[in-house]
Structures are given as structure tokens and as C-alpha cells.
Amino acid sequence: MNRLAYAEAARLYGEAAALDPDRAEAYSRQGLALWAAQRFEDAVPVLTRAITLDSTDARAYYYRGASYLALDDFASSVRDLRTATDLGSLDPEDVRRAHHLRAVAYMNLEDYAPAIAAVTDAIESAPEHAFYRLERARLYDFTGRPDEAAEDYAAFLASDGAAPDLRAEAERRLAVLRVAPADSTGG
């Protein structure tokens, strides 16, 4: 895994799982390697086996949820990513990413209120990552909530280190919202 030889790692973890088929960690690591190799269809059953053996394996839920997202199974993705964060054992970076991926899944389901809630969870778990303010501003903007959108665009712009193209986008949208708050469609 450290050499980024994911296919080889998946094979070796598969061999380890075959030697001890009741060891959840081998399946979990094999699933992670398959996910990293972008073999999402292969990762799902392996991670399911890991979860069957250890229902508290937050990383297995996280990577299965991420795999489901890549496979456009958004409802399953939401379920697994929620479980991964609810278990409380992910590292902070994975918690933040899980919230964001859950928001993406909800957006694909066109279910915007929980998408906003998931991005809010990402903001609360990592307030220093201003990008999530921009993501939430976009969602507020899209769903016709111009005051909240303007507030988040302004917060994003007040942060340091934003990419110039994202800053320009936020500046344009904020200007539109301040000129015509009733028309947040970009027109």
C-alpha cells in the first residue's frame, strides 16, 4: 500500500483473508486496496464481508460508502457514510471526507436539505477548511436561500488560501446576491 501498488496489496490481503477467513481486518484492508485501485465493484463485497465480521469497522463502512458513491448507488453510499461517522472511530480527516462524500451522494439524489446538513457537518468537523463554506454557499444559492448563500460566500472569501478561480466564482455570486437578492439563479 505504501508503494501505491494497490493491485498487489489487494492480492496479498486476499491471500491473508483466505488463510484466516474470520479475520475482518484482512478483508477491510483488501477492500481499501481495491478501492484505491478504483476497483469499486470488487471492493463492495470484500468490504461487506469485513463488516459482517466486524460491524464496528468504521473504515470498512467509509470505503464501502465511497465505493457505492463511485458506482452511483447513492442511497447505499449515504447509509454507509453515515454509519462510518456515527461509529466515532474514524480519524478527523476521514470524518470530514465522509461528511463531504455524503453531501455529494445527497446532491446526486437531489435531496438538498440533507446535503446542506452533511456539508454543515463537514464545516463543523473541520472549520479551517473554507472549501466547505463554498460548497454550502453553492447549495444555499441553488436552493433559493440567498441570505445564507451570501453569508457563506463572504466567509469563504474571508479565508486564506482559496484558489483564484474559486475566489472569482464566490466574488461573482456574492455580487449578484447583493445586487438582486431575490434572483439567486445567476441571471
N, C-alpha and C positions, 0 to 999 in steps of 0.2 A: 504493500500500500504506500509506503513512504517513497518508493521509487516511481510511483504513479503507474505501476504495472498492474492495472486493475483486473484484467482478464486472468493473469497468472494468480493474483491474490484470490480471486473468486474460485479458481480451480483448487487452490491449496486449502482454502476454508471449506470447500465442498468435500475434500478428502478428509479433513478433520471432522466434519459433521458425520460422514459415513463411518468413521471409527468410533464415534460416540454420539449416536443419533438422539440421545436425550439431552444433549448439551446445547442450550439455547444460544449461548454466546457464539458458537461456531456458525450457526445459521444467521444470526444477526450480522456478524462480520462479513459473511459471504454475501448477504443481501446488500450491505453497504458497498462492497466491491462491485457488485452487479449494477447498483445504482450509479456509482462513479463511472462505470464503463458505459453508461447510458443504455443498459440492457434492462429497461424498466419492466417489460413483460416477464422476464426471468426473475427479476428481483421480488416481485409481489408474492409468489408462492413461497419463496425461501423466507421472506420476512414474516409471512403468515405462520410458517412453521415455528419461527423464533417466538412469535407472540403466543402461539399455542402452548409452547413450553414455558414461557415466562411472560405472563400478562402485564408485568410491571416494567418491561423493557421499553422505555420511552424512545430510545434511539431507533428501535425497530419500527415503532409507530410513525416516528418522524420520517424515516426513509421510505416506508411504505406509502405514507401520505404524499410525499414528494413524487414517488413513482406514479401513484394514481393521478396526480396533477398532470404529469407528463403524458399520461395515457388518456387524458380528457375525461377521467372518471371523477368529476368534481365533487360530487356528494361524498364519495368514499374518502377523497382527499381531505375534505373538511372534517369528517368524523375522526380520521386518524391523527390529523394535526392537532385537533382539539384535545384528544386523548394524550398525545405526546406532551403538550404543555401542562395539562391537568395533573399528570403524574408527578411533576415537580422535580424531576431529576436531570433534565437537560441543562447543558451549560448555557450561560446567558446569551451567547451568540446564536445558538441553535433555537433558543426560545424566541428571540427576535425574528429570526428567519421563519420559524414555524408560523408565527402570527402573520407575517407578510405573505407567505405562501397560502395561508388560509384565506386572507383577503383576496388574493388573486383567484382562488377557486370560487369564492362567493361572487366575485365580479363576473366570472365566466358563467355562473348560474343566473346572472342578472338579479342577484339578491343583494341590493346595495346597503341596506341598513346593517346587516351583519358584516359586510365588507368594511364599512366605516368602523364598526366596533373592533374588528380584527386589526385594522391599521392603528386604531387608538391603543389597543393592547401593545402593538409594536412600539409606539411612541412612549408609552408608559414604561416598557421594559428597557428601552434604550433612548432616553430623551436627547442624547447627544447626536443621534443620527437624524439630521434635519431632513433627509430624503423622505422620511415617512410623513413629515408635515406636508411636503409637496404632494405625496400620494393622496393623503386625506383631503387636501385642498382640491385636487382634481375630482375626487368623488363628491365632495360637497358641491363643487361647481356643476358637475354633471347632473346631480340630483336636484338642482334648483335651490340650493341653500347658500346664497351669495355672501351673507354676512360671515358665516363660518368659513367659507372658502377664502374670503379676503383676509380673515384673521390668520389662517394657516399659510397663505401665500406670504403675508407680511412676516410671519415668524420664520418661514424658510429663508426669506431674503435677509433677515437679520442675522442668520447663522454664517459662519465662516466656511470656506472651502467648497462651496457649491460649484459645480461645473458651469462654465459660462452659458452653454445652451439652455441648461435648466434654469439658471438665473433669468435669462432673457424671457423664457416662457412664463415664469412666475411674474416678472415685471409687466409683461403684456396683459396677462389675465387680471392682475391686480388693477392695472389702469382701466381696463374695460369694466370691471366691477365697481370701481369708484365713480366712473362716468355715468354708467347706466346699470345700477344695481338690480333693476327689475329684469334685465336681459343678460343672463349669465351664459348664454349659449355661444358666445364668441362673435356674435354678429354686430 
